[in-house]
Amino acid sequence: MIVINVALLLPIAQTFDYLLSTNVTPEVGSRVIVPFGKRQIIGIITAIREYSNVATNKLKSIIKVLDSRSLFSDSLWRILNWAIIYYHYPAGEVLFQALPILLRQSKPYETAPLLQLVTTKKGYSNHLPDNFKSFPNLVSELLLEHRVMLTTQNKGLSDPHQQSIVACNWQLGFSVNSKRPQLNTEQNTAVFAISSEYYRFIVWLLAGVTGSGKTEVYLTVLETILAKGQQALVLVPEISLTPQTILRFRDRFNVPVEVLHSRLNNSERFAVWLKARRGECAVVIGTRSALFTQFAKLGIIIIDEEHDRSYKQHEGWRYHARDLAVVRAREENIPIVLGTATPSLETIYNVQQKKYRQLTLSMQASSARPAIQYLLDMKGLPITHGISMPLLDKMREHLQAGNQVMLFLNRRGFAPVLLCHECGWISECQLCDHSYTLHQHQRQLRCRHCNLYRPLPYQCLQCGSTHLIAVGLGTEQLETVLTSMFPDVPVTRIDRDTTVRKGSLENYLSKIYKGGVRILIGTQMLAKGHHFPDVTLVSLLNADNALFSGNFRAAEYFAQLYTQVSGRAGRAGKQGEVLLQTYYPKHPLLQTLLHQGYMAFAKKTLEERRQANLPPFTSYVLFRADDHDNLKASIFLNQLRQLFDNRSLCDRSLYLMGPNPALLPKYGGRFHWQLLLSHHSRTQLQHLIDVNLPLVNTLSYARKVKWSLDVDPIDI
């Protein structure tokens, strides 16, 4: 009897045993079709054994084996199983999320012929792919050196020499652009440190001020990695960063560079996955989910803007791509580089604990000078649509000099509120109890939380008045106002509303680089990573909200945002200026940032975190629950608290807070509550979750609410 243990794509932690009734012997990690109730669904084999804890007569048989081989490399399989345990998430959902969507369905995985290594004393075969025929001398020398021949048999890649030959599918055409810029001393030091230990696991923090040339360090390090026939994974936080990054990598290397992000269709994502797995591409650049790409011979992982919150998954399996990438690098025994101008406090803490090594780039790589920073006290100043008169004067000054101006406003739409001037009625989303955002161009009211939208009303829904007014400022309104103020100056707005269509972002960025845009308006999409050589004035219009938040990380987020936005000014030899409009110019956070810089702020904030026993000096686990009646979720979390209260009597270091309403209490028509668990020991906290999690479903309200578990939450 052969028993197959299968993980299903279901929100349950349990896996299921089935009997193998076919002549095909599958591998752990391959897909099968199994009966489940009245359905037939796809599962992934997690174990093969000769026994089951379930009686044989109650076991059903597998219907079909879809793959004869595992879809996961050994290292990725270990990483995913580690993640299942650490994040306490159902095995099926974790394993399937690491596969392209087409493989989560029943699409067969048909491997194309791979280059294989077979020892011989008679030379080599002529069965070569077309792209090898352009390099006959290199192929001949390579094969004679290894005394091998190439065939097109479809076999596994267990032998490291086989993997090397596969990687040569692109390596034979590898070359470097000779026009690379000259590195300064700090850049050379960083490149030497990383490249000299390319063969083993080390976490490097590349902390460089904006404009210090971190990307050039990445590229130079990759010369060593790619020249050895290895591949690279580069993660970026936003889709907006991929076009510019891809261009720089493709201009530098004559190798296949592929991209992975959410705007690709399923077939495109599957094609990239196959190329990387077969060794047909050298570099994969992508956002968070690209972490699960499989490679023939991965040699390095680079996390650009490692501090960015976009690396944290906020729905379903709430993994952090940066942290999981470190685990992957450890399993692959390869280096990982975390690059940023504003390191997260967790990363700085890991450097202090000697877990990570820091490399610092303190100087700008080009001839650029540090931007001059101003705090503009808004009290008593005349304001026009969020723009003060001193800012308008500065804009005219820089525009007359032939430069570009960038205005940062982290609020999409025309206005955040539409209200009735007669009775005070406010247009609110009925599902979220939050005001609709007015989108004037689309003539819509749209909820920024659940994305529910409705046509713009012509009169008040409460009193019937037609005197409806927009309150507050959004990027769409700012664009309209500036177009009228500067009729002869090209104005461009870049946010998620204007970059929906495929290729639109690339077109906008191209216009900016060519000087076809003089005033740039943007949200966080423009705040980091971009190099706009003609931008000399940057202004943050409305940042005060970040100074008074219920989230203890708000100060860190604002400091990172301000530093990143400020870094867009004066990057190509021209003197840059940064102007921050605020009603609180004496706020300690602003004073520290302007006069001492981000790292001084981080050091001060870390000490405050230590004194308050906050992360990273303690570990958090957050239980979330929601319901339709604002009753059951709080009852369930109270039951859950009682479960852990029994444990806290034995472990005085366990701290529980809640249940409390979430910061956004109503969202998507449901009421949201949370329970926070805190412990100074991550190991102890994990143990407590392991012991108690199986008991959660025994609680009477567990099946009456939707609940989730978030390990290491970042938004509380």
FIBA-277746 format. One record per residue (C-alpha): residue number from 1; x, y, z. Coordinates in steps of 0.1 Angstrom, whole numbers, always signed. Last residue first. Layout:
<recs>
   pos    east   north      up
   NUM       X       Y       Z
...
</recs>
This chain:
<recs>
   pos    east   north      up
   716     -13    +477    +142
   715      +4    +479    +109
   714     +37    +460    +107
   713     +26    +426    +118
   712     +53    +401    +128
   711     +31    +370    +126
   710      -4    +378    +114
   709     -32    +353    +122
   708     -66    +354    +106
   707    -103    +353    +116
   706    -136    +352     +98
   705    -164    +348    +122
   704    -190    +322    +132
   703    -167    +292    +129
   702    -145    +302    +158
   701    -174    +313    +180
   700    -177    +281    +201
   699    -140    +277    +205
   698    -128    +243    +194
   697    -113    +258    +162
   696     -88    +277    +184
   695     -75    +246    +202
   694     -51    +236    +173
   693     -36    +271    +176
   692     -27    +268    +213
   691      +5    +247    +214
   690     +20    +261    +182
   689     +11    +297    +191
   688     +27    +293    +225
   687     +58    +278    +209
   686     +61    +307    +184
   685     +59    +331    +213
   684     +86    +313    +232
   683    +109    +313    +201
   682    +102    +350    +194
   681    +113    +358    +230
   680    +104    +392    +244
   679     +67    +384    +241
   678     +36    +402    +227
   677      +2    +390    +217
   676     -23    +415    +201
   675     -60    +408    +197
   674     -79    +425    +169
   673    -113    +436    +158
   672    -129    +444    +124
   671    -165    +450    +115
   670    -176    +440     +80
   669    -192    +458     +51
   668    -159    +461     +32
   667    -142    +478     +62
   666    -155    +489     +95
   665    -132    +495    +125
   664    -103    +511    +105
   663     -79    +514    +134
   662     -90    +479    +145
   661    -115    +476    +173
   660     -98    +462    +204
   659     -97    +427    +219
   658     -74    +436    +234
   657     -38    +436    +245
   656     -20    +405    +257
   655     +15    +403    +272
   654     +35    +371    +276
   653     +65    +377    +298
   652     +47    +363    +329
   651     +47    +328    +315
   650     +27    +304    +337
   649      -2    +328    +342
   648      +2    +338    +306
   647      -7    +303    +295
   646     -42    +305    +310
   645     -46    +339    +296
   644     -39    +325    +262
   643     -72    +306    +260
   642     -90    +334    +278
   641     -77    +357    +250
   640     -91    +334    +224
   639    -125    +335    +240
   638    -123    +373    +241
   637    -113    +372    +205
   636    -144    +352    +196
   635    -167    +375    +216
   634    -151    +406    +198
   633    -157    +390    +164
   632    -193    +379    +172
   631    -206    +414    +181
   630    -200    +439    +154
   629    -229    +425    +133
   628    -213    +415    +100
   627    -181    +399    +114
   626    -144    +404    +116
   625    -114    +388    +134
   624     -77    +396    +135
   623     -51    +379    +157
   622     -18    +397    +159
   621     +15    +381    +168
   620     +43    +404    +180
   619     +79    +400    +190
   618     +99    +422    +214
   617    +130    +443    +211
   616    +123    +448    +173
   615     +96    +457    +182
   614     +84    +476    +213
   613     +95    +473    +249
   612     +89    +510    +256
   611    +125    +516    +266
   610    +138    +496    +237
   609    +115    +514    +212
   608    +127    +547    +225
   607    +163    +536    +220
   606    +154    +525    +185
   605    +139    +559    +178
   604    +171    +578    +188
   603    +193    +555    +166
   602    +168    +558    +137
   601    +166    +596    +139
   600    +204    +598    +139
   599    +204    +575    +108
   598    +179    +597     +91
   597    +197    +630     +92
   596    +210    +653    +119
   595    +196    +688    +112
   594    +166    +681     +90
   593    +156    +647    +103
   592    +161    +656    +139
   591    +141    +689    +136
   590    +113    +672    +118
   589    +110    +645    +145
   588    +112    +670    +173
   587     +83    +690    +160
   586     +94    +726    +158
   585     +80    +732    +123
   584     +45    +721    +133
   583     +21    +737    +108
   582     +40    +721     +80
   581     +50    +727     +43
   580     +83    +709     +36
   579    +105    +725     +10
   578    +134    +706      -6
   577    +160    +723     -27
   576    +184    +709     -52
   575    +216    +724     -66
   574    +223    +710    -101
   573    +251    +684    -104
   572    +228    +655    -114
   571    +207    +644     -84
   570    +194    +678     -73
   569    +161    +668     -58
   568    +147    +632     -57
   567    +164    +625     -24
   566    +140    +647      -5
   565    +112    +622     -14
   564    +133    +593      +0
   563    +142    +612     +32
   562    +106    +624     +38
   561     +92    +589     +32
   560    +117    +572     +55
   559    +111    +597     +83
   558     +74    +594     +78
   557     +74    +556     +80
   556     +96    +557    +111
   555     +74    +582    +128
   554     +43    +562    +120
   553     +57    +529    +134
   552     +39    +534    +168
   551      +6    +535    +149
   550     -20    +557    +165
   549      -8    +586    +144
   548      +1    +623    +150
   547     +31    +632    +129
   546     +19    +614     +98
   545     -10    +638     +94
   544     +14    +667     +92
   543     +28    +656     +58
   542      +7    +677     +34
   541     +25    +695      +6
   540     +58    +678      +4
   539     +80    +698     -20
   538    +108    +690     -43
   537    +128    +715     -63
   536    +157    +706     -86
   535    +143    +679    -108
   534    +164    +679    -140
   533    +183    +647    -133
   532    +152    +626    -125
   531    +165    +594    -110
   530    +138    +573     -96
   529    +143    +549     -66
   528    +118    +565     -42
   527     +90    +590     -39
   526     +75    +588     -74
   525     +51    +559     -68
   524     +46    +573     -33
   523     +22    +599     -47
   522     +29    +622     -76
   521     +27    +655     -93
   520     +55    +664    -117
   519     +59    +699    -131
   518     +82    +704    -161
   517     +73    +675    -184
   516     +87    +670    -219
   515    +123    +670    -204
   514    +133    +637    -221
   513    +135    +619    -187
   512    +100    +631    -178
   511     +85    +621    -211
   510    +100    +586    -207
   509     +87    +583    -172
   508     +52    +590    -184
   507     +54    +565    -213
   506     +68    +538    -190
   505     +39    +544    -166
   504     +14    +541    -194
   503     +28    +508    -207
   502      -2    +487    -196
   501     -31    +509    -186
   500     -37    +517    -150
   499     -10    +543    -147
   498     -31    +575    -143
   497     -53    +563    -114
   496     -24    +546     -96
   495      -5    +578     -94
   494     +16    +600    -118
   493      +4    +635    -126
   492     +20    +654    -154
   491     +21    +692    -160
   490     +36    +708    -191
   489     +42    +746    -185
   488     +24    +772    -207
   487      -8    +774    -187
   486     +10    +776    -153
   485     -17    +786    -128
   484     -44    +768    -148
   483     -24    +736    -152
   482     -14    +739    -115
   481     -50    +739    -104
   480     -61    +709    -125
   479     -31    +689    -114
   478     -36    +697     -78
   477     -73    +686     -81
   476     -62    +652     -95
   475     -35    +648     -68
   474     -60    +653     -40
   473     -69    +682     -17
   472     -95    +687      +9
   471    -132    +694      +7
   470    -153    +692     -25
   469    -186    +711     -24
   468    -222    +701     -31
   467    -248    +729     -35
   466    -274    +709     -54
   465    -296    +706     -23
   464    -318    +675     -21
   463    -318    +674     +17
   462    -302    +640     +25
   461    -290    +626      -9
   460    -275    +660     -17
   459    -277    +667     -54
   458    -260    +659     -87
   457    -246    +627     -74
   456    -212    +614     -88
   455    -217    +579     -99
   454    -208    +551     -75
   453    -176    +533     -64
   452    -165    +505     -41
   451    -127    +504     -40
   450    -128    +487      -5
   449    -105    +512     +12
   448    -101    +541     -11
   447    -139    +543     -16
   446    -148    +559     -49
   445    -172    +587     -58
   444    -172    +590     -96
   443    -174    +616    -124
   442    -144    +599    -140
   441    -125    +632    -142
   440    -138    +644    -108
   439    -127    +615     -87
   438    -142    +624     -53
   437    -130    +601     -25
   436    -158    +586      -5
   435    -160    +592     +32
   434    -156    +562     +56
   433    -182    +541     +72
   432    -167    +512     +53
   431    -195    +493     +36
   430    -219    +523     +34
   429    -191    +544     +18
   428    -198    +580     +29
   427    -209    +611     +10
   426    -210    +638     +37
   425    -242    +656     +46
   424    -235    +691     +61
   423    -271    +704     +56
   422    -267    +733     +31
   421    -230    +730     +19
   420    -235    +693     +12
   419    -202    +674     +14
   418    -177    +656      -9
   417    -146    +645      +9
   416    -111    +632      +0
   415    -108    +656     -30
   414     -98    +652     -67
   413     -84    +617     -65
   412     -52    +603     -49
   411     -36    +613     -17
   410      +1    +611      -9
   409      +9    +645     -22
   408     +44    +651     -35
   407     +52    +680     -57
   406     +81    +677     -82
   405     +96    +707    -100
   404    +117    +705    -132
   403    +144    +728    -143
   402    +147    +755    -170
   401    +158    +783    -147
   400    +124    +799    -151
   399    +109    +767    -137
   398    +131    +768    -106
   397    +122    +804     -98
   396     +85    +799    -106
   395     +83    +770     -82
   394    +101    +789     -54
   393     +75    +817     -57
   392     +47    +792     -56
   391     +62    +776     -25
   390     +64    +810      -8
   389     +27    +817     -17
   388     +15    +785      -1
   387      +1    +756     -20
   386     -27    +735      -5
   385     -54    +746     -30
   384     -43    +783     -26
   383     -29    +791      +9
   382     -23    +825     +24
   381      +2    +822     +53
   380      -9    +826     +89
   379      +5    +793    +101
   378     +21    +774     +72
   377     +57    +773     +87
   376     +79    +763     +59
   375    +107    +739     +69
   374    +135    +741     +44
   373    +161    +717     +31
   372    +190    +725      +8
   371    +198    +694     -13
   370    +232    +677      -9
   369    +255    +685     -39
   368    +255    +664     -70
   367    +289    +657     -87
   366    +279    +621     -90
   365    +282    +592     -65
   364    +266    +610     -36
   363    +286    +604      -4
   362    +278    +584     +27
   361    +277    +549     +11
   360    +279    +525     +40
   359    +283    +488     +42
   358    +266    +470     +71
   357    +269    +434     +80
   356    +239    +415     +93
   355    +235    +392    +123
   354    +260    +412    +144
   353    +232    +422    +168
   352    +237    +459    +159
   351    +233    +449    +123
   350    +201    +431    +132
   349    +188    +462    +150
   348    +195    +483    +118
   347    +174    +458     +99
   346    +145    +459    +123
   345    +147    +497    +124
   344    +141    +497     +86
   343    +170    +511     +66
   342    +165    +545     +50
   341    +189    +550     +21
   340    +183    +514     +10
   339    +198    +482      -2
   338    +195    +448     +14
   337    +221    +425      -3
   336    +218    +387      +0
   335    +247    +363      -3
   334    +243    +326     -12
   333    +239    +294      +8
   332    +207    +285      -9
   331    +190    +278     +24
   330    +205    +310     +39
   329    +195    +330      +9
   328    +160    +317     +11
   327    +157    +326     +48
   326    +169    +362     +40
   325    +143    +363     +12
   324    +116    +353     +37
   323    +125    +384     +58
   322    +124    +407     +27
   321     +92    +391     +13
   320     +73    +395     +46
   319     +46    +368     +48
   318     +10    +375     +55
   317      -6    +345     +39
   316     -41    +358     +32
   315     -40    +396     +28
   314     -14    +422     +38
   313     +17    +408     +22
   312     +47    +428     +35
   311     +72    +438      +8
   310     +51    +468      +0
   309     +61    +483     +34
   308     +94    +495     +20
   307    +125    +492     +42
   306    +144    +469     +18
   305    +144    +497      -9
   304    +161    +472     -33
   303    +163    +436     -21
   302    +191    +418     -40
   301    +194    +380     -40
   300    +226    +362     -52
   299    +238    +331     -70
   298    +207    +312     -81
   297    +216    +282    -103
   296    +187    +266    -122
   295    +162    +291    -107
   294    +128    +289     -92
   293    +107    +321     -87
   292     +92    +323     -52
   291    +106    +357     -44
   290     +89    +371     -75
   289     +58    +374     -53
   288     +71    +407     -38
   287     +80    +427     -69
   286    +102    +416     -98
   285    +135    +416    -115
   284    +148    +382    -128
   283    +183    +380    -140
   282    +202    +355    -161
   281    +175    +339    -182
   280    +174    +305    -198
   279    +184    +286    -167
   278    +156    +261    -170
   277    +139    +273    -138
   276    +144    +310    -148
   275    +129    +304    -182
   274    +100    +284    -169
   273     +90    +311    -143
   272     +93    +338    -169
   271     +69    +319    -192
   270     +44    +313    -164
   269     +43    +350    -156
   268     +36    +358    -193
   267      +9    +332    -195
   266      -8    +345    -164
   265      -9    +381    -175
   264     +17    +405    -164
   263      +4    +435    -144
   262     +12    +418    -110
   261     +49    +418    -114
   260     +77    +396    -129
   259    +105    +409    -152
   258    +131    +391    -172
   257    +167    +400    -181
   256    +183    +378    -208
   255    +220    +387    -210
   254    +241    +414    -227
   253    +246    +432    -195
   252    +247    +470    -187
   251    +219    +483    -209
   250    +197    +454    -199
   249    +203    +461    -162
   248    +197    +499    -165
   247    +166    +494    -186
   246    +151    +469    -162
   245    +156    +492    -132
   244    +139    +521    -149
   243    +109    +500    -159
   242    +107    +481    -126
   241    +105    +510    -102
   240     +68    +519    -108
   239     +59    +483    -102
   238     +68    +489     -66
   237     +88    +472     -39
   236    +118    +460     -60
   235    +132    +425     -58
   234    +163    +414     -78
   233    +170    +377     -82
   232    +203    +368     -98
   231    +216    +338    -118
   230    +250    +320    -118
   229    +272    +312    -147
   228    +304    +325    -130
   227    +304    +356    -151
   226    +269    +363    -138
   225    +280    +365    -102
   224    +311    +386    -107
   223    +294    +411    -130
   222    +265    +411    -106
   221    +286    +429     -80
   220    +291    +457    -105
   219    +254    +460    -112
   218    +244    +460     -75
   217    +271    +486     -67
   216    +258    +508     -96
   215    +223    +505     -81
   214    +236    +518     -48
   213    +250    +549     -64
   212    +250    +575     -36
   211    +221    +594     -50
   210    +200    +589     -19
   209    +222    +581     +10
   208    +236    +546     +11
   207    +230    +518     +35
   206    +240    +485     +18
   205    +230    +460     +44
   204    +247    +427     +36
   203    +233    +394     +48
   202    +259    +367     +43
   201    +254    +332     +30
   200    +284    +318     +10
   199    +301    +318     -24
   198    +300    +356     -31
   197    +325    +363      -3
   196    +350    +384     -23
   195    +322    +399     -43
   194    +304    +415     -13
   193    +334    +431      +3
   192    +350    +442     -30
   191    +318    +458     -43
   190    +313    +477     -10
   189    +349    +489      -9
   188    +346    +500     -46
   187    +314    +519     -38
   186    +331    +537      -9
   185    +361    +546     -29
   184    +342    +560     -59
   183    +332    +539     -89
   182    +339    +549    -125
   181    +308    +547    -147
   180    +302    +517    -170
   179    +309    +524    -207
   178    +323    +490    -214
   177    +289    +473    -213
   176    +294    +439    -200
   175    +293    +406    -218
   174    +275    +373    -215
   173    +267    +355    -248
   172    +280    +321    -236
   171    +263    +327    -202
   170    +228    +326    -216
   169    +225    +288    -221
   168    +256    +286    -199
   167    +233    +283    -169
   166    +224    +248    -182
   165    +260    +239    -183
   164    +266    +249    -147
   163    +235    +230    -136
   162    +248    +199    -152
   161    +281    +203    -134
   160    +262    +207    -101
   159    +246    +172    -106
   158    +210    +169     -96
   157    +196    +186    -127
   156    +170    +161    -138
   155    +166    +146    -172
   154    +149    +155    -205
   153    +175    +145    -230
   152    +188    +171    -253
   151    +224    +161    -254
   150    +256    +180    -247
   149    +290    +163    -245
   148    +316    +164    -218
   147    +353    +165    -213
   146    +349    +196    -190
   145    +375    +216    -208
   144    +366    +200    -241
   143    +330    +212    -237
   142    +338    +247    -228
   141    +364    +251    -255
   140    +339    +238    -281
   139    +311    +259    -269
   138    +333    +290    -269
   137    +345    +283    -304
   136    +310    +276    -317
   135    +294    +308    -303
   134    +267    +317    -328
   133    +255    +280    -328
   132    +246    +282    -291
   131    +215    +304    -297
   130    +202    +277    -321
   129    +201    +250    -295
   128    +228    +223    -298
   127    +226    +187    -309
   126    +261    +185    -324
   125    +273    +161    -297
   124    +307    +162    -279
   123    +341    +147    -279
   122    +345    +109    -278
   121    +357    +103    -242
   120    +322    +109    -227
   119    +306    +122    -195
   118    +270    +134    -200
   117    +259    +169    -191
   116    +224    +180    -200
   115    +209    +210    -218
   114    +172    +209    -212
   113    +145    +198    -237
   112    +113    +216    -229
   111     +96    +206    -197
   110     +59    +200    -199
   109     +40    +212    -168
   108      +4    +203    -175
   107     -21    +230    -169
   106     -45    +217    -142
   105     -48    +249    -122
   104     -24    +261     -97
   103      +1    +256    -124
   102     -15    +283    -145
   101     -14    +306    -115
   100     +24    +304    -112
    99     +35    +284     -82
    98     +47    +297     -47
    97     +11    +306     -38
    96      +2    +269     -43
    95     +27    +258     -16
    94     +15    +284     +10
    93     -22    +278      +4
    92     -18    +240      +6
    91      +3    +242     +38
    90     -22    +262     +58
    89      -6    +291     +76
    88     +12    +292    +109
    87     +36    +319     +98
    86     +67    +301    +111
    85     +55    +265    +104
    84     +43    +271     +69
    83     +73    +293     +62
    82     +97    +266     +71
    81     +79    +243     +47
    80     +82    +269     +21
    79    +119    +273     +26
    78    +125    +236     +26
    77    +107    +231      -7
    76    +126    +261     -21
    75    +159    +244     -13
    74    +149    +211     -28
    73    +136    +226     -60
    72     +99    +226     -64
    71     +76    +213     -92
    70     +84    +178     -82
    69     +86    +152    -110
    68     +61    +128    -126
    67     +35    +156    -127
    66      -3    +155    -131
    65     -10    +122    -113
    64     -47    +114    -117
    63     -77    +102     -96
    62     -59     +96     -63
    61     -77     +69     -43
    60    -100     +74     -14
    59     -91     +62     +21
    58    -119     +50     +44
    57    -112     +13     +38
    56     -76     +18     +47
    55     -84     +32     +82
    54     -68     +66     +87
    53     -35     +69    +106
    52     -19     +60     +73
    51      +9     +37     +62
    50     +34     +30     +34
    49     +46     +65     +29
    48     +48     +94      +4
    47     +47    +129     +17
    46     +38    +165      +8
    45     +20    +158     -26
    44      +4    +189     -39
    43     -34    +190     -45
    42     -58    +197     -74
    41     -95    +193     -69
    40    -123    +169     -79
    39    -155    +178     -62
    38    -183    +159     -44
    37    -164    +156     -12
    36    -127    +159     -21
    35    -116    +136     -49
    34     -80    +140     -59
    33     -61    +154     -88
    32     -23    +153     -83
    31      +5    +178     -84
    30     +42    +171     -77
    29     +61    +183     -46
    28     +69    +148     -33
    27     +75    +127     -63
    26     +51    +106     -84
    25     +51     +69     -90
    24     +30     +62    -121
    23     +13     +28    -121
    22     -19     +43    -107
    21     -39     +36     -76
    20     -20     +56     -50
    19     -42     +58     -19
    18     -50     +91      -4
    17     -41    +109     +29
    16     -52    +144     +36
    15     -35    +176     +49
    14     -50    +198     +77
    13     -42    +234     +82
    12     -75    +246     +66
    11     -80    +275     +42
    10     -81    +252     +11
     9     -57    +248     -18
     8     -51    +211      -9
     7     -20    +195      +7
     6     -17    +158      -1
     5      -3    +128     +18
     4      +1     +98      -6
     3      -2     +63      +8
     2     +13     +34     -10
     1      +0      +0      +0
</recs>
